[in-house]
């Protein structure tokens, strides 16, 4: 997918993850970046350090080609229609543009007027793409691209110079972060009717980032919480609060990267020797995904980046010391 009043919401019953959930794990292949996005069909968009790739349980794996003249691609988002967003280099100098892949064909989405670089991080069911672009006389700003209107500058928080969009939901609401007049970055939510609004921070402040938004307007990310403190956070109009999702025992920092329409959140916690991927729900709290996969699998799950409404999770881990993308599929109880 990736609070103040800003839009009408559709509310419906969604069952939370229950404690005791376990998962089968699928190895999606090696390379840095891991699984970055997953759609309703369980198709995964992943990075391998050179060419982003698509993985499907029915279609197998194929690499995403670059824009003509480029050599590398980076994963962004994938929707239920199979459209894929991300970025591609466009020349031998490493200049990159936001990119859309439709049925294997690549489309350069360009930049804001006067811009040189752009990138896309997510795409919704209406084929609207979110990301960022620089422009004439501006640092990169968060943007939305649509087939009808092209690329729209979403601006910044008051006094800010830089912003980026990380998530967009089916209603066109966008989540990301922007600096403000103080130079500190804060998570925001943007809509066509309200513009960009600061989401605030956990007590103690220190900045925040909004990394994903679901169709209920719930937003997952991370927030400063005083001193050297960063915790995964959940902004929710439903509960009317900013919730601290805490830490796994023994960890020092946490950040949330993905959320589905059931309010299940995934992310990563930092331990002294490594990171551990987590899943969080209102019923079970934060759980280490490494404790929910088969024992002696050889895997260390480090980052969980996205979760779909079926509870499937994709991210990055290591297996026998080698970095790979993974897919977790819940085992029916």
VEXVOVEX-874199 format. One record per residue (C-alpha): residue in three letters; x, y, z. Coordinates in Angstrom, 3 decimals. Layout:
SEBA  resn      east     north        up
SEBA   ALA         X         Y         Z
...
//
This chain:
SEBA  resn      east     north        up
SEBA   UNK     0.000     0.000     0.000
SEBA   UNK     2.611     2.706     2.561
SEBA   UNK    -4.326    11.318    11.836
SEBA   UNK    -5.939    14.448    10.889
SEBA   UNK    -9.260    14.652     9.074
SEBA   UNK    -8.606    14.731     5.372
SEBA   UNK   -10.977    12.450     3.509
SEBA   UNK   -13.938    10.132     3.864
SEBA   UNK   -13.086     6.569     4.683
SEBA   UNK   -14.709     3.258     3.913
SEBA   UNK   -14.844     1.204     7.101
SEBA   UNK   -15.453    -2.510     7.076
SEBA   UNK   -14.704    -5.485     9.299
SEBA   UNK   -11.265    -6.972     8.953
SEBA   UNK   -10.017    -9.763    11.187
SEBA   UNK    -6.653    -9.136    12.840
SEBA   UNK    -3.676   -11.454    12.748
SEBA   UNK    -3.949   -13.979    15.532
SEBA   UNK    -1.144   -14.933    17.844
SEBA   UNK     0.539   -18.184    16.881
SEBA   UNK     0.544   -17.520    13.119
SEBA   UNK     3.343   -19.331    11.275
SEBA   UNK     4.646   -19.050     7.724
SEBA   UNK     6.090   -21.020     4.846
SEBA   UNK     9.053   -19.285     3.225
SEBA   UNK     9.862   -19.050    -0.477
SEBA   UNK    13.338   -18.072    -1.672
SEBA   UNK    12.919   -15.499    -4.480
SEBA   UNK    16.579   -15.227    -5.404
SEBA   UNK    19.738   -13.397    -4.501
SEBA   UNK    20.918    -9.819    -4.630
SEBA   UNK    20.615    -6.660    -2.566
SEBA   UNK    17.317    -4.869    -2.046
SEBA   UNK    15.026    -7.822    -1.440
SEBA   UNK    11.288    -8.027    -2.021
SEBA   UNK     9.942    -4.469    -2.044
SEBA   UNK     6.251    -4.794    -2.933
SEBA   UNK     3.531    -7.435    -3.202
SEBA   UNK     0.071    -7.338    -4.764
SEBA   UNK    -3.177    -9.161    -3.985
SEBA   UNK    -2.224   -12.126    -6.187
SEBA   UNK     1.002   -12.704    -4.275
SEBA   UNK     3.183   -11.387    -7.111
SEBA   UNK     6.364    -9.784    -5.801
SEBA   UNK     8.512    -6.920    -7.063
SEBA   UNK    12.124    -7.198    -5.925
SEBA   UNK    15.619    -5.776    -6.389
SEBA   UNK    18.835    -7.650    -7.038
SEBA   UNK    21.315    -4.771    -7.289
SEBA   UNK    21.180    -4.343   -11.067
SEBA   UNK    17.780    -5.089   -12.625
SEBA   UNK    14.582    -5.120   -10.587
SEBA   UNK    12.618    -8.315   -11.118
SEBA   UNK     9.058    -9.587   -10.996
SEBA   UNK     8.260   -12.934    -9.381
SEBA   UNK     4.957   -14.762    -9.688
SEBA   UNK     3.868   -18.198    -8.395
SEBA   UNK     2.316   -18.846   -11.810
SEBA   UNK     4.532   -16.886   -14.236
SEBA   UNK     7.956   -17.360   -12.693
SEBA   UNK    10.644   -14.641   -12.673
SEBA   UNK    11.588   -12.005   -15.222
SEBA   UNK    13.777    -8.907   -15.090
SEBA   UNK    12.383    -5.420   -15.686
SEBA   UNK    14.135    -3.858   -18.683
SEBA   UNK    15.601    -0.347   -18.438
SEBA   UNK    14.607     2.684   -20.480
SEBA   UNK    16.501     2.802   -23.771
SEBA   UNK    20.022     4.002   -23.038
SEBA   UNK    19.935     2.866   -19.404
SEBA   UNK    21.437    -0.162   -17.710
SEBA   UNK    19.764    -0.525   -14.301
SEBA   UNK    16.289    -0.585   -12.774
SEBA   UNK    15.000    -0.267    -9.200
SEBA   UNK    11.753    -1.636    -7.779
SEBA   UNK     8.964     0.646    -6.552
SEBA   UNK     5.422    -0.739    -6.382
SEBA   UNK     3.050    -3.215    -8.021
SEBA   UNK    -0.751    -3.096    -8.163
SEBA   UNK    -3.415    -5.779    -8.535
SEBA   UNK    -3.570    -5.149   -12.278
SEBA   UNK     0.094    -6.042   -12.586
SEBA   UNK     1.340    -2.529   -13.395
SEBA   UNK     4.780    -1.896   -11.923
SEBA   UNK     6.435     1.371   -10.902
SEBA   UNK    10.052     2.121   -10.081
SEBA   UNK    13.012     3.831   -11.680
SEBA   UNK    15.441     3.246   -14.509
SEBA   UNK    18.700     4.814   -15.523
SEBA   UNK    18.392     6.606   -18.863
SEBA   UNK    22.052     7.053   -19.809
SEBA   UNK    25.573     5.866   -19.093
SEBA   UNK    25.969     8.530   -16.394
SEBA   UNK    23.412     6.970   -14.052
SEBA   UNK    20.688     9.613   -14.484
SEBA   UNK    17.394     8.012   -13.466
SEBA   UNK    13.721     8.620   -14.164
SEBA   UNK    10.473     7.353   -12.680
SEBA   UNK     9.350     4.389   -14.730
SEBA   UNK     6.176     2.422   -15.391
SEBA   UNK     6.142    -1.127   -16.742
SEBA   UNK     2.941    -2.326   -18.417
SEBA   UNK     2.869    -5.884   -19.768
SEBA   UNK     6.652    -5.901   -19.851
SEBA   UNK     6.894    -2.632   -21.802
SEBA   UNK     8.746     0.268   -20.201
SEBA   UNK     7.521     3.877   -20.050
SEBA   UNK     9.605     6.881   -18.999
SEBA   UNK     7.442     9.089   -16.748
SEBA   UNK     9.782    12.055   -17.088
SEBA   UNK    10.295    14.705   -14.419
SEBA   UNK     8.687    17.835   -13.072
SEBA   UNK     9.294    20.861   -15.352
SEBA   UNK    13.009    21.595   -15.588
SEBA   UNK    13.928    18.444   -13.672
SEBA   UNK    16.757    15.979   -14.244
SEBA   UNK    15.952    13.038   -11.944
SEBA   UNK    12.804    11.359   -10.676
SEBA   UNK    11.782     8.075    -9.081
SEBA   UNK     8.596     6.157    -8.300
SEBA   UNK     8.011     4.336    -5.033
SEBA   UNK     4.423     3.051    -5.228
SEBA   UNK     1.333     2.633    -7.418
SEBA   UNK    -2.353     2.254    -6.494
SEBA   UNK    -5.277     0.389    -8.039
SEBA   UNK    -6.163     3.440   -10.153
SEBA   UNK    -2.675     3.300   -11.762
SEBA   UNK    -1.633     6.525    -9.987
SEBA   UNK     2.099     6.579    -9.290
SEBA   UNK     3.767     8.289    -6.318
SEBA   UNK     7.408     9.206    -5.868
SEBA   UNK     9.577    12.297    -6.224
SEBA   UNK    11.261    14.507    -8.799
SEBA   UNK    13.486    17.531    -8.869
SEBA   UNK    12.575    20.508   -11.031
SEBA   UNK    13.622    23.941   -12.134
SEBA   UNK    15.213    25.585    -9.104
SEBA   UNK    13.903    23.005    -6.603
SEBA   UNK    15.227    20.014    -4.733
SEBA   UNK    13.240    16.789    -5.220
SEBA   UNK     9.574    17.170    -4.281
SEBA   UNK     6.976    14.476    -3.717
SEBA   UNK     4.899    13.890    -6.814
SEBA   UNK     1.932    11.986    -8.223
SEBA   UNK     1.851    10.886   -11.850
SEBA   UNK    -1.381     9.985   -13.669
SEBA   UNK    -1.957     9.032   -17.293
SEBA   UNK    -4.379    11.925   -17.699
SEBA   UNK    -2.498    14.746   -15.968
SEBA   UNK     1.128    13.682   -16.005
SEBA   UNK     3.339    14.581   -13.028
SEBA   UNK     2.035    16.825   -10.214
SEBA   UNK     4.249    18.522    -7.622
SEBA   UNK     2.883    17.908    -4.091
SEBA   UNK     5.096    20.565    -2.537
SEBA   UNK     6.557    20.453     0.967
SEBA   UNK     5.589    21.202     4.534
SEBA   UNK     5.699    24.955     5.308
SEBA   UNK     9.205    26.315     4.830
SEBA   UNK    10.584    23.026     3.565
SEBA   UNK    12.759    22.404     0.540
SEBA   UNK    12.599    18.617     0.062
SEBA   UNK     9.919    15.936     0.141
SEBA   UNK     9.307    12.403    -1.109
SEBA   UNK     6.238    10.183    -1.387
SEBA   UNK     6.485     6.556    -0.277
SEBA   UNK     2.891     5.270    -0.386
SEBA   UNK    -0.403     5.935    -2.164
SEBA   UNK    -3.778     4.320    -1.453
SEBA   UNK    -6.780     3.683    -3.680
SEBA   UNK    -8.236     7.135    -2.870
SEBA   UNK    -5.088     8.958    -3.977
SEBA   UNK    -3.974     9.807    -0.442
SEBA   UNK    -0.183     9.953    -0.246
SEBA   UNK     2.201     9.355     2.663
SEBA   UNK     5.873    10.283     2.861
SEBA   UNK     8.153    12.768     4.537
SEBA   UNK     9.137    16.398     4.070
SEBA   UNK    11.447    18.759     5.839
SEBA   UNK    10.046    21.991     7.261
SEBA   UNK    11.492    25.429     7.999
SEBA   UNK    13.659    23.924    10.761
SEBA   UNK    15.264    21.469     8.338
SEBA   UNK    13.828    18.473    10.245
SEBA   UNK    11.945    15.812     8.281
SEBA   UNK     8.425    14.841     9.366
SEBA   UNK     5.949    12.291     8.107
SEBA   UNK     3.004    13.732     6.225
SEBA   UNK    -0.266    12.758     4.609
SEBA   UNK    -1.434    14.480     1.426
SEBA   UNK    -4.828    14.535    -0.264
SEBA   UNK    -6.332    16.534    -3.119
SEBA   UNK    -8.640    18.375    -0.702
SEBA   UNK    -6.302    19.166     2.190
SEBA   UNK    -2.852    19.251     0.671
SEBA   UNK     0.144    18.167     2.762
SEBA   UNK    -0.338    17.826     6.528
SEBA   UNK     2.274    17.114     9.189
SEBA   UNK     1.536    13.877    11.090
SEBA   UNK     3.560    14.811    14.150
SEBA   UNK     5.789    12.567    16.226
SEBA   UNK     5.807    10.331    19.258
SEBA   UNK     6.561    12.068    22.593
SEBA   UNK    10.106    13.379    22.466
SEBA   UNK     9.891    14.191    18.782
SEBA   UNK    13.011    14.357    16.674
SEBA   UNK    11.377    13.859    13.275
SEBA   UNK     9.423    11.062    11.598
SEBA   UNK     8.747     9.315     8.308
SEBA   UNK     5.485     7.939     6.881
SEBA   UNK     6.383     4.909     4.771
SEBA   UNK     3.090     3.261     3.757
SEBA   UNK    -0.644     4.008     3.758
SEBA   UNK    -3.634     1.656     3.492
SEBA   UNK    -7.124     2.267     2.138
SEBA   UNK    -8.409     3.154     5.625
SEBA   UNK    -5.889     5.967     5.885
SEBA   UNK    -3.751     4.150     8.459
SEBA   UNK    -0.102     5.048     8.007
SEBA   UNK     2.961     3.044     9.056
SEBA   UNK     6.418     4.507     9.532
SEBA   UNK     8.907     5.527    12.159
SEBA   UNK     9.227     8.369    14.637
SEBA   UNK    11.780     9.869    16.914
SEBA   UNK    10.857     9.353    20.549
SEBA   UNK    13.517    11.296    22.444
SEBA   UNK    17.309    11.153    22.416
SEBA   UNK    18.665     8.208    20.423
SEBA   UNK    15.190     6.711    20.143
SEBA   UNK    13.404     5.674    16.937
SEBA   UNK    10.308     3.448    17.081
SEBA   UNK     7.928     2.049    14.513
SEBA   UNK     4.718     4.067    14.598
SEBA   UNK     1.128     3.792    13.419
SEBA   UNK    -0.891     6.913    12.625
SEBA   UNK    -4.611     6.145    12.566
SEBA   UNK    -7.720     8.237    12.076
SEBA   UNK    -9.712     5.177    13.175
SEBA   UNK    -8.275     5.234    16.697
SEBA   UNK    -7.558     8.964    16.606
SEBA   UNK    -4.024     8.497    17.809
SEBA   UNK    -0.353     8.048    17.013
SEBA   UNK     0.654     4.657    18.371
SEBA   UNK     4.138     3.573    19.415
SEBA   UNK     4.606    -0.011    18.153
SEBA   UNK     7.619    -0.527    20.388
SEBA   UNK    10.571    -2.883    19.989
SEBA   UNK    11.375    -6.557    19.883
SEBA   UNK    13.107    -7.640    23.126
SEBA   UNK    16.820    -6.833    22.951
SEBA   UNK    16.564    -4.438    20.003
SEBA   UNK    17.371    -0.731    20.034
SEBA   UNK    15.467     0.786    17.077
SEBA   UNK    12.453    -0.130    14.970
SEBA   UNK    10.848     1.150    11.767
SEBA   UNK     7.673     0.096     9.947
SEBA   UNK     7.730    -0.156     6.154
SEBA   UNK     4.410    -1.714     5.153
SEBA   UNK     0.749    -1.977     6.164
SEBA   UNK    -2.256    -3.813     4.720
SEBA   UNK    -5.985    -3.140     4.913
SEBA   UNK    -6.273    -5.331     8.015
SEBA   UNK    -3.984    -2.981     9.919
SEBA   UNK    -1.134    -5.514    10.006
SEBA   UNK     2.239    -3.781     9.953
SEBA   UNK     5.664    -5.063     8.922
SEBA   UNK     9.123    -3.633     9.396
SEBA   UNK    12.498    -4.176    11.001
SEBA   UNK    14.187    -3.913    14.392
SEBA   UNK    17.891    -3.252    14.912
SEBA   UNK    19.844    -5.633    17.157
SEBA   UNK    23.539    -5.354    18.086
SEBA   UNK    24.590    -7.829    15.380
SEBA   UNK    21.874    -7.507    12.743
SEBA   UNK    18.292    -6.540    11.939
SEBA   UNK    15.224    -8.730    12.481
SEBA   UNK    12.031    -8.451    10.441
SEBA   UNK     8.786    -8.125    12.398
SEBA   UNK     5.040    -8.302    11.943
SEBA   UNK     2.703    -6.351    14.211
SEBA   UNK    -1.048    -6.589    14.799
SEBA   UNK    -3.389    -5.113    17.383
SEBA   UNK    -4.090    -8.581    18.770
SEBA   UNK    -0.602   -10.107    18.860
SEBA   UNK     1.630    -7.031    19.127
SEBA   UNK     5.112    -7.098    17.599
SEBA   UNK     6.470   -10.532    16.686
SEBA   UNK     9.875   -11.526    15.324
SEBA   UNK     9.240   -13.207    11.971
SEBA   UNK    12.289   -15.398    12.571
SEBA   UNK    10.341   -17.142    15.320
SEBA   UNK     7.395   -17.824    12.983
SEBA   UNK     9.172   -19.744    10.209
SEBA   UNK    10.382   -23.391    10.267
SEBA   UNK    13.259   -23.961    12.662
SEBA   UNK    16.717   -24.629    11.205
SEBA   UNK    15.676   -23.092     7.873
SEBA   UNK    19.018   -21.354     7.449
SEBA   UNK    17.256   -17.989     7.092
SEBA   UNK    17.741   -14.755     8.997
SEBA   UNK    14.824   -12.490     8.039
SEBA   UNK    16.116    -8.920     8.354
SEBA   UNK    13.654    -6.551     6.648
SEBA   UNK     9.937    -6.935     5.941
SEBA   UNK     8.917    -4.295     3.414
SEBA   UNK     5.349    -5.121     2.364
SEBA   UNK     2.311    -7.196     3.342
SEBA   UNK    -0.840    -7.895     1.324
SEBA   UNK    -4.378    -8.470     2.597
SEBA   UNK    -3.836   -12.246     2.583
SEBA   UNK    -1.027   -11.748     5.101
SEBA   UNK     1.766   -12.614     2.652
SEBA   UNK     4.976   -10.741     3.453
SEBA   UNK     7.998    -9.929     1.319
SEBA   UNK    11.365    -8.526     2.264
SEBA   UNK    15.075    -9.183     2.516
SEBA   UNK    17.042   -11.682     4.525
SEBA   UNK    20.056   -13.915     4.363
SEBA   UNK    20.148   -17.649     3.861
SEBA   UNK    23.372   -19.386     4.818
SEBA   UNK    25.048   -15.964     4.715
SEBA   UNK    23.827   -14.908     1.251
SEBA   UNK    21.383   -11.993     0.759
SEBA   UNK    18.077   -13.061    -0.829
SEBA   UNK    14.539   -11.801    -1.310
SEBA   UNK    11.841   -13.830     0.454
SEBA   UNK     8.109   -14.405     0.436
SEBA   UNK     6.280   -15.557     3.545
SEBA   UNK     2.869   -17.209     3.174
SEBA   UNK     0.699   -17.804     6.262
SEBA   UNK     0.062   -21.432     7.155
SEBA   UNK    -3.625   -22.086     7.774
SEBA   UNK    -4.290   -22.914    11.426
//
